[in-house]
């Protein structure tokens, strides 16, 4: 599907959609409890549906009734213990969701159910090492990584898992989600610094909601490196919390807030202003680029201020790079976004596709190693952007279009269904002029 946007500033108020990151975690925790859980989740997406499908393949049941997801867990040996009897030989289709793959792989290994995992798009190419090697060291047999299906056999043993902190926080989260299922105390030992640390905090918060305590211990390993040890005791097994609500999503709200920074102002409500989501940093980042930022209750508001360039390390909130790059493209001076390396491993090589997408609209943007360097302009030209099957590139182009002097066509815009199926409908609610083609 192609979308054409006629330039127009966005303004108004929109509700945040449910956090995809938190929905993954809460659904997995709910499926691993002895008792049922009701999760209020106001929206869905292909990635959320992929996690639901994997959990159902393992024996859980998830029924949507309006805004509620009623989760009946994977059957267990009794109504009170934490041992789950997952379906043997299940095929887990992770879609294009990296979170789903990296969470469900260690969970399937902990369940010992000889599962096969598959996926689509670039998912097979996205790395699994060193999580892959740690699962093998923990007693599992895995087929060769880099192609699907990825098959598992054996049962993951309790013990110590060691990971570098600069690869993917999803590896840490996956092992933490699996740890309460193991037959003894376990710890995930991570060398500092831990990139995208807020996402690990989301996982420990979700686990705490389901009765699992994770102790964090700062230490120094035998090589003299600083480490954080995440220790999970079987004395705190999964326990249903009964009911829980998925909070609003800061990652996708970031695009609307970016649009506000380029115009008269946009407000996003239904947000937790004290959230553990790392992408809550969008407010501080936009303020650094000169935008006016206001907070009140559950609402964040951003409007254009005095745009200015800056240098910003984005390693803790890499998903915000596309909207931040769009704003920086219209801020006078030179902006440098550093710590972008992990963007190469997303749905696209996001360093390259951010630069290509904005360049196609007339932005002066280049990459230098793992940095993105942007020379701001007064306005962009418009043109055609290939979304590269990456939802965040499509949304970035739509936000940049608000400050173009000619229409913008986004090719492959249907990829927004991955995280935000109603994106273009909400874009129109804020005054955007959108025409669908094909």
BABA-214839 format. One record per residue (C-alpha): residue number from 1; x, y, z. Coordinates in steps of 0.25 Angstrom, whole numbers, plus 5000, padded with zeros to 4 digits. Example, Ala and Ser with C-alpha at 12.3 -4.5 7.8 and 13.67 -1.06 7.14 Angstrom:
REM BABA-214839
{bator 1	x 5049	y 4982	z 5031}
{bator 2	x 5055	y 4996	z 5029}
END
This chain:
REM BABA-214839
{bator 1	x 5000	y 5000	z 5000}
{bator 2	x 5005	y 5014	z 4996}
{bator 3	x 5001	y 5026	z 5004}
{bator 4	x 5001	y 5041	z 4999}
{bator 5	x 5002	y 5052	z 5009}
{bator 6	x 4999	y 5066	z 5006}
{bator 7	x 5007	y 5075	z 5015}
{bator 8	x 5000	y 5081	z 5027}
{bator 9	x 5004	y 5082	z 5042}
{bator 10	x 4997	y 5073	z 5052}
{bator 11	x 4990	y 5078	z 5064}
{bator 12	x 4981	y 5073	z 5075}
{bator 13	x 4980	y 5062	z 5085}
{bator 14	x 4981	y 5047	z 5083}
{bator 15	x 4981	y 5035	z 5093}
{bator 16	x 4994	y 5027	z 5093}
{bator 17	x 4992	y 5013	z 5089}
{bator 18	x 4995	y 5001	z 5098}
{bator 19	x 5010	y 4999	z 5100}
{bator 20	x 5015	y 4987	z 5091}
{bator 21	x 5027	y 4985	z 5100}
{bator 22	x 5019	y 4983	z 5112}
{bator 23	x 5008	y 4975	z 5106}
{bator 24	x 5018	y 4965	z 5102}
{bator 25	x 5024	y 4963	z 5116}
{bator 26	x 5010	y 4963	z 5123}
{bator 27	x 5004	y 4953	z 5113}
{bator 28	x 5016	y 4943	z 5115}
{bator 29	x 5016	y 4945	z 5130}
{bator 30	x 5000	y 4942	z 5130}
{bator 31	x 5002	y 4930	z 5122}
{bator 32	x 5012	y 4924	z 5132}
{bator 33	x 5004	y 4926	z 5144}
{bator 34	x 4996	y 4915	z 5151}
{bator 35	x 4983	y 4923	z 5150}
{bator 36	x 4976	y 4932	z 5140}
{bator 37	x 4979	y 4947	z 5138}
{bator 38	x 4971	y 4958	z 5131}
{bator 39	x 4979	y 4968	z 5124}
{bator 40	x 4973	y 4981	z 5119}
{bator 41	x 4980	y 4985	z 5106}
{bator 42	x 4973	y 4996	z 5098}
{bator 43	x 4980	y 4993	z 5085}
{bator 44	x 4987	y 4982	z 5077}
{bator 45	x 4997	y 4980	z 5066}
{bator 46	x 5004	y 4969	z 5058}
{bator 47	x 5015	y 4968	z 5068}
{bator 48	x 5005	y 4966	z 5080}
{bator 49	x 4997	y 4956	z 5072}
{bator 50	x 5010	y 4948	z 5069}
{bator 51	x 5013	y 4947	z 5084}
{bator 52	x 4998	y 4942	z 5087}
{bator 53	x 4999	y 4932	z 5076}
{bator 54	x 5012	y 4926	z 5081}
{bator 55	x 5006	y 4925	z 5095}
{bator 56	x 4994	y 4918	z 5090}
{bator 57	x 5002	y 4909	z 5082}
{bator 58	x 5009	y 4905	z 5095}
{bator 59	x 4995	y 4902	z 5102}
{bator 60	x 4990	y 4915	z 5107}
{bator 61	x 4977	y 4922	z 5103}
{bator 62	x 4975	y 4936	z 5101}
{bator 63	x 4961	y 4942	z 5098}
{bator 64	x 4959	y 4957	z 5095}
{bator 65	x 4946	y 4963	z 5100}
{bator 66	x 4946	y 4977	z 5096}
{bator 67	x 4958	y 4984	z 5103}
{bator 68	x 4961	y 4971	z 5111}
{bator 69	x 4970	y 4959	z 5108}
{bator 70	x 4966	y 4948	z 5117}
{bator 71	x 4978	y 4939	z 5119}
{bator 72	x 4976	y 4924	z 5123}
{bator 73	x 4990	y 4919	z 5125}
{bator 74	x 4998	y 4907	z 5120}
{bator 75	x 4993	y 4895	z 5127}
{bator 76	x 5001	y 4891	z 5140}
{bator 77	x 5002	y 4879	z 5149}
{bator 78	x 4994	y 4886	z 5159}
{bator 79	x 4986	y 4899	z 5162}
{bator 80	x 4997	y 4904	z 5171}
{bator 81	x 5011	y 4900	z 5166}
{bator 82	x 5019	y 4907	z 5155}
{bator 83	x 5022	y 4895	z 5147}
{bator 84	x 5015	y 4896	z 5133}
{bator 85	x 5012	y 4885	z 5123}
{bator 86	x 5013	y 4892	z 5110}
{bator 87	x 5009	y 4885	z 5097}
{bator 88	x 5021	y 4877	z 5092}
{bator 89	x 5026	y 4880	z 5078}
{bator 90	x 5019	y 4893	z 5076}
{bator 91	x 5022	y 4902	z 5065}
{bator 92	x 5023	y 4916	z 5070}
{bator 93	x 5022	y 4927	z 5059}
{bator 94	x 5028	y 4940	z 5064}
{bator 95	x 5024	y 4948	z 5051}
{bator 96	x 5034	y 4959	z 5050}
{bator 97	x 5035	y 4962	z 5065}
{bator 98	x 5049	y 4961	z 5070}
{bator 99	x 5044	y 4963	z 5084}
{bator 100	x 5035	y 4951	z 5082}
{bator 101	x 5046	y 4942	z 5077}
{bator 102	x 5056	y 4946	z 5088}
{bator 103	x 5046	y 4944	z 5099}
{bator 104	x 5039	y 4931	z 5094}
{bator 105	x 5052	y 4924	z 5091}
{bator 106	x 5057	y 4923	z 5106}
{bator 107	x 5043	y 4921	z 5111}
{bator 108	x 5041	y 4909	z 5102}
{bator 109	x 5055	y 4904	z 5106}
{bator 110	x 5051	y 4905	z 5121}
{bator 111	x 5038	y 4898	z 5118}
{bator 112	x 5046	y 4887	z 5111}
{bator 113	x 5035	y 4885	z 5101}
{bator 114	x 5043	y 4883	z 5088}
{bator 115	x 5038	y 4894	z 5081}
{bator 116	x 5041	y 4900	z 5067}
{bator 117	x 5041	y 4915	z 5065}
{bator 118	x 5039	y 4922	z 5052}
{bator 119	x 5038	y 4936	z 5047}
{bator 120	x 5037	y 4945	z 5035}
{bator 121	x 5044	y 4957	z 5028}
{bator 122	x 5058	y 4960	z 5034}
{bator 123	x 5055	y 4952	z 5047}
{bator 124	x 5064	y 4940	z 5043}
{bator 125	x 5076	y 4950	z 5041}
{bator 126	x 5074	y 4957	z 5054}
{bator 127	x 5085	y 4952	z 5064}
{bator 128	x 5083	y 4942	z 5075}
{bator 129	x 5097	y 4941	z 5080}
{bator 130	x 5101	y 4940	z 5091}
{bator 131	x 5087	y 4936	z 5097}
{bator 132	x 5088	y 4924	z 5087}
{bator 133	x 5101	y 4919	z 5093}
{bator 134	x 5096	y 4922	z 5108}
{bator 135	x 5084	y 4913	z 5105}
{bator 136	x 5092	y 4902	z 5099}
{bator 137	x 5102	y 4903	z 5111}
{bator 138	x 5089	y 4902	z 5120}
{bator 139	x 5086	y 4888	z 5115}
{bator 140	x 5078	y 4891	z 5102}
{bator 141	x 5080	y 4886	z 5088}
{bator 142	x 5077	y 4896	z 5077}
{bator 143	x 5077	y 4895	z 5062}
{bator 144	x 5087	y 4905	z 5055}
{bator 145	x 5083	y 4919	z 5056}
{bator 146	x 5081	y 4928	z 5044}
{bator 147	x 5070	y 4920	z 5038}
{bator 148	x 5056	y 4916	z 5042}
{bator 149	x 5051	y 4907	z 5047}
{bator 150	x 5059	y 4908	z 5060}
{bator 151	x 5057	y 4895	z 5067}
{bator 152	x 5059	y 4893	z 5082}
{bator 153	x 5061	y 4880	z 5090}
{bator 154	x 5064	y 4878	z 5105}
{bator 155	x 5061	y 4886	z 5117}
{bator 156	x 5068	y 4898	z 5122}
{bator 157	x 5075	y 4896	z 5135}
{bator 158	x 5076	y 4906	z 5146}
{bator 159	x 5089	y 4913	z 5148}
{bator 160	x 5097	y 4925	z 5144}
{bator 161	x 5096	y 4932	z 5130}
{bator 162	x 5106	y 4942	z 5126}
{bator 163	x 5103	y 4952	z 5115}
{bator 164	x 5110	y 4965	z 5111}
{bator 165	x 5102	y 4978	z 5113}
{bator 166	x 5104	y 4984	z 5100}
{bator 167	x 5097	y 4974	z 5090}
{bator 168	x 5082	y 4973	z 5093}
{bator 169	x 5074	y 4976	z 5106}
{bator 170	x 5064	y 4966	z 5100}
{bator 171	x 5074	y 4954	z 5103}
{bator 172	x 5074	y 4958	z 5118}
{bator 173	x 5059	y 4960	z 5118}
{bator 174	x 5056	y 4946	z 5111}
{bator 175	x 5065	y 4939	z 5122}
{bator 176	x 5058	y 4946	z 5133}
{bator 177	x 5044	y 4942	z 5128}
{bator 178	x 5049	y 4928	z 5127}
{bator 179	x 5056	y 4927	z 5141}
{bator 180	x 5044	y 4925	z 5150}
{bator 181	x 5041	y 4913	z 5142}
{bator 182	x 5055	y 4906	z 5145}
{bator 183	x 5057	y 4896	z 5156}
{bator 184	x 5066	y 4905	z 5165}
{bator 185	x 5071	y 4919	z 5167}
{bator 186	x 5077	y 4925	z 5155}
{bator 187	x 5084	y 4938	z 5152}
{bator 188	x 5087	y 4946	z 5139}
{bator 189	x 5101	y 4953	z 5140}
{bator 190	x 5102	y 4965	z 5131}
{bator 191	x 5115	y 4973	z 5129}
{bator 192	x 5113	y 4988	z 5129}
{bator 193	x 5109	y 4997	z 5123}
{bator 194	x 5095	y 4991	z 5120}
{bator 195	x 5089	y 4998	z 5107}
{bator 196	x 5074	y 5000	z 5107}
{bator 197	x 5074	y 4997	z 5122}
{bator 198	x 5060	y 5003	z 5123}
{bator 199	x 5055	y 4991	z 5115}
{bator 200	x 5061	y 4982	z 5126}
{bator 201	x 5054	y 4990	z 5136}
{bator 202	x 5041	y 4988	z 5129}
{bator 203	x 5043	y 4973	z 5130}
{bator 204	x 5046	y 4973	z 5145}
{bator 205	x 5034	y 4982	z 5147}
{bator 206	x 5025	y 4972	z 5140}
{bator 207	x 5031	y 4960	z 5148}
{bator 208	x 5028	y 4968	z 5161}
{bator 209	x 5014	y 4969	z 5157}
{bator 210	x 5013	y 4954	z 5156}
{bator 211	x 5020	y 4951	z 5169}
{bator 212	x 5034	y 4949	z 5164}
{bator 213	x 5045	y 4956	z 5171}
{bator 214	x 5058	y 4960	z 5164}
{bator 215	x 5069	y 4964	z 5173}
{bator 216	x 5080	y 4973	z 5166}
{bator 217	x 5094	y 4972	z 5171}
{bator 218	x 5105	y 4981	z 5166}
{bator 219	x 5118	y 4973	z 5166}
{bator 220	x 5132	y 4971	z 5159}
{bator 221	x 5135	y 4959	z 5152}
{bator 222	x 5148	y 4951	z 5151}
{bator 223	x 5153	y 4959	z 5140}
{bator 224	x 5151	y 4972	z 5148}
{bator 225	x 5139	y 4976	z 5140}
{bator 226	x 5127	y 4983	z 5146}
{bator 227	x 5114	y 4974	z 5145}
{bator 228	x 5100	y 4974	z 5150}
{bator 229	x 5095	y 4961	z 5155}
{bator 230	x 5080	y 4959	z 5153}
{bator 231	x 5076	y 4948	z 5163}
{bator 232	x 5063	y 4940	z 5162}
{bator 233	x 5059	y 4930	z 5174}
{bator 234	x 5049	y 4919	z 5172}
{bator 235	x 5044	y 4924	z 5185}
{bator 236	x 5036	y 4934	z 5177}
{bator 237	x 5029	y 4927	z 5166}
{bator 238	x 5019	y 4933	z 5156}
{bator 239	x 5006	y 4937	z 5163}
{bator 240	x 4994	y 4943	z 5156}
{bator 241	x 4991	y 4957	z 5159}
{bator 242	x 4977	y 4955	z 5155}
{bator 243	x 4975	y 4968	z 5147}
{bator 244	x 4986	y 4977	z 5141}
{bator 245	x 4986	y 4988	z 5130}
{bator 246	x 4996	y 4991	z 5119}
{bator 247	x 5001	y 5005	z 5120}
{bator 248	x 5001	y 5015	z 5109}
{bator 249	x 5012	y 5013	z 5099}
{bator 250	x 5023	y 5024	z 5099}
{bator 251	x 5030	y 5018	z 5087}
{bator 252	x 5019	y 5021	z 5077}
{bator 253	x 5015	y 5034	z 5085}
{bator 254	x 5028	y 5039	z 5081}
{bator 255	x 5024	y 5041	z 5067}
{bator 256	x 5012	y 5050	z 5071}
{bator 257	x 5021	y 5058	z 5080}
{bator 258	x 5031	y 5060	z 5069}
{bator 259	x 5020	y 5065	z 5060}
{bator 260	x 5016	y 5075	z 5072}
{bator 261	x 5031	y 5080	z 5072}
{bator 262	x 5029	y 5083	z 5057}
{bator 263	x 5016	y 5091	z 5058}
{bator 264	x 5006	y 5098	z 5067}
{bator 265	x 5006	y 5086	z 5077}
{bator 266	x 5001	y 5072	z 5079}
{bator 267	x 4997	y 5065	z 5093}
{bator 268	x 4997	y 5051	z 5096}
{bator 269	x 4988	y 5046	z 5107}
{bator 270	x 4987	y 5032	z 5114}
{bator 271	x 5002	y 5032	z 5117}
{bator 272	x 5009	y 5029	z 5130}
{bator 273	x 5018	y 5041	z 5132}
{bator 274	x 5026	y 5033	z 5142}
{bator 275	x 5027	y 5020	z 5133}
{bator 276	x 5039	y 5011	z 5133}
{bator 277	x 5039	y 5011	z 5118}
{bator 278	x 5052	y 5017	z 5113}
{bator 279	x 5045	y 5024	z 5102}
{bator 280	x 5039	y 5034	z 5112}
{bator 281	x 5052	y 5041	z 5109}
{bator 282	x 5046	y 5047	z 5097}
{bator 283	x 5041	y 5059	z 5105}
{bator 284	x 5055	y 5062	z 5109}
{bator 285	x 5061	y 5059	z 5095}
{bator 286	x 5051	y 5069	z 5089}
{bator 287	x 5054	y 5079	z 5099}
{bator 288	x 5068	y 5078	z 5096}
{bator 289	x 5065	y 5081	z 5081}
{bator 290	x 5058	y 5094	z 5086}
{bator 291	x 5043	y 5089	z 5087}
{bator 292	x 5033	y 5094	z 5097}
{bator 293	x 5029	y 5082	z 5106}
{bator 294	x 5018	y 5081	z 5117}
{bator 295	x 5013	y 5070	z 5126}
{bator 296	x 5000	y 5069	z 5133}
{bator 297	x 4993	y 5057	z 5139}
{bator 298	x 4994	y 5046	z 5129}
{bator 299	x 4997	y 5056	z 5117}
{bator 300	x 5010	y 5060	z 5110}
{bator 301	x 5009	y 5073	z 5101}
{bator 302	x 5020	y 5078	z 5091}
{bator 303	x 5020	y 5090	z 5082}
{bator 304	x 5030	y 5097	z 5074}
{bator 305	x 5039	y 5106	z 5082}
{bator 306	x 5053	y 5111	z 5077}
{bator 307	x 5059	y 5099	z 5069}
{bator 308	x 5073	y 5097	z 5072}
{bator 309	x 5083	y 5086	z 5068}
{bator 310	x 5090	y 5077	z 5079}
{bator 311	x 5098	y 5065	z 5081}
{bator 312	x 5090	y 5053	z 5087}
{bator 313	x 5094	y 5039	z 5091}
{bator 314	x 5082	y 5030	z 5088}
{bator 315	x 5087	y 5016	z 5092}
{bator 316	x 5076	y 5015	z 5103}
{bator 317	x 5065	y 5019	z 5094}
{bator 318	x 5069	y 5015	z 5080}
{bator 319	x 5054	y 5014	z 5075}
{bator 320	x 5053	y 5029	z 5076}
{bator 321	x 5064	y 5032	z 5066}
{bator 322	x 5054	y 5032	z 5054}
{bator 323	x 5045	y 5043	z 5060}
{bator 324	x 5057	y 5051	z 5066}
{bator 325	x 5064	y 5051	z 5053}
{bator 326	x 5052	y 5057	z 5046}
{bator 327	x 5051	y 5068	z 5056}
{bator 328	x 5066	y 5070	z 5055}
{bator 329	x 5065	y 5071	z 5040}
{bator 330	x 5058	y 5084	z 5043}
{bator 331	x 5066	y 5090	z 5054}
{bator 332	x 5077	y 5100	z 5050}
{bator 333	x 5091	y 5095	z 5052}
{bator 334	x 5098	y 5081	z 5053}
{bator 335	x 5091	y 5070	z 5061}
{bator 336	x 5099	y 5058	z 5064}
{bator 337	x 5092	y 5045	z 5069}
{bator 338	x 5102	y 5036	z 5075}
{bator 339	x 5101	y 5021	z 5080}
{bator 340	x 5092	y 5017	z 5068}
{bator 341	x 5100	y 5004	z 5065}
{bator 342	x 5088	y 4994	z 5069}
{bator 343	x 5079	y 5001	z 5059}
{bator 344	x 5086	y 4993	z 5048}
{bator 345	x 5079	y 4980	z 5054}
{bator 346	x 5065	y 4985	z 5054}
{bator 347	x 5054	y 4982	z 5044}
{bator 348	x 5063	y 4989	z 5034}
{bator 349	x 5077	y 4995	z 5035}
{bator 350	x 5071	y 5007	z 5042}
{bator 351	x 5083	y 5016	z 5041}
{bator 352	x 5083	y 5014	z 5026}
{bator 353	x 5068	y 5015	z 5024}
{bator 354	x 5066	y 5027	z 5033}
{bator 355	x 5077	y 5034	z 5025}
{bator 356	x 5071	y 5029	z 5012}
{bator 357	x 5057	y 5033	z 5016}
{bator 358	x 5060	y 5047	z 5020}
{bator 359	x 5070	y 5049	z 5009}
{bator 360	x 5059	y 5046	z 4999}
{bator 361	x 5051	y 5057	z 5005}
{bator 362	x 5062	y 5067	z 5004}
{bator 363	x 5068	y 5066	z 5018}
{bator 364	x 5084	y 5068	z 5019}
{bator 365	x 5086	y 5055	z 5027}
{bator 366	x 5098	y 5045	z 5026}
{bator 367	x 5104	y 5034	z 5035}
{bator 368	x 5118	y 5033	z 5041}
{bator 369	x 5120	y 5020	z 5046}
{bator 370	x 5110	y 5018	z 5057}
{bator 371	x 5106	y 5033	z 5057}
{bator 372	x 5096	y 5040	z 5049}
{bator 373	x 5099	y 5054	z 5046}
{bator 374	x 5088	y 5064	z 5042}
{bator 375	x 5090	y 5079	z 5036}
{bator 376	x 5076	y 5085	z 5039}
{bator 377	x 5068	y 5092	z 5028}
{bator 378	x 5056	y 5102	z 5029}
{bator 379	x 5047	y 5092	z 5021}
{bator 380	x 5048	y 5079	z 5014}
{bator 381	x 5045	y 5077	z 4999}
{bator 382	x 5035	y 5065	z 4999}
{bator 383	x 5037	y 5053	z 4990}
{bator 384	x 5036	y 5038	z 4991}
{bator 385	x 5040	y 5029	z 5002}
{bator 386	x 5042	y 5014	z 5002}
{bator 387	x 5038	y 5010	z 5016}
{bator 388	x 5047	y 4998	z 5015}
{bator 389	x 5037	y 4989	z 5022}
{bator 390	x 5040	y 4996	z 5035}
{bator 391	x 5028	y 5002	z 5042}
{bator 392	x 5037	y 5013	z 5049}
{bator 393	x 5042	y 5018	z 5035}
{bator 394	x 5028	y 5019	z 5030}
{bator 395	x 5024	y 5027	z 5042}
{bator 396	x 5036	y 5036	z 5041}
{bator 397	x 5033	y 5040	z 5027}
{bator 398	x 5019	y 5043	z 5031}
{bator 399	x 5023	y 5053	z 5042}
{bator 400	x 5034	y 5059	z 5033}
{bator 401	x 5023	y 5062	z 5023}
{bator 402	x 5017	y 5072	z 5032}
{bator 403	x 5028	y 5081	z 5028}
{bator 404	x 5030	y 5078	z 5014}
{bator 405	x 5027	y 5088	z 5002}
{bator 406	x 5022	y 5077	z 4993}
{bator 407	x 5014	y 5064	z 4995}
{bator 408	x 5020	y 5052	z 5001}
{bator 409	x 5018	y 5038	z 4996}
{bator 410	x 5021	y 5026	z 5005}
{bator 411	x 5023	y 5013	z 4998}
{bator 412	x 5020	y 5000	z 5006}
{bator 413	x 5012	y 5008	z 5017}
{bator 414	x 5005	y 4996	z 5021}
{bator 415	x 5017	y 4992	z 5030}
{bator 416	x 5011	y 5001	z 5041}
{bator 417	x 5002	y 4989	z 5045}
{bator 418	x 5014	y 4983	z 5052}
{bator 419	x 5012	y 4992	z 5063}
{bator 420	x 5001	y 5003	z 5060}
{bator 421	x 4991	y 4998	z 5051}
{bator 422	x 4982	y 5011	z 5052}
{bator 423	x 4994	y 5020	z 5050}
{bator 424	x 4989	y 5027	z 5038}
{bator 425	x 4975	y 5028	z 5044}
{bator 426	x 4980	y 5035	z 5056}
{bator 427	x 4989	y 5044	z 5047}
{bator 428	x 4976	y 5049	z 5040}
{bator 429	x 4970	y 5051	z 5053}
{bator 430	x 4981	y 5061	z 5056}
{bator 431	x 4978	y 5068	z 5043}
{bator 432	x 4987	y 5061	z 5034}
{bator 433	x 4983	y 5060	z 5019}
{bator 434	x 4985	y 5045	z 5015}
{bator 435	x 4981	y 5038	z 5003}
{bator 436	x 4983	y 5023	z 5001}
{bator 437	x 4987	y 5017	z 4988}
{bator 438	x 4986	y 5002	z 4985}
END
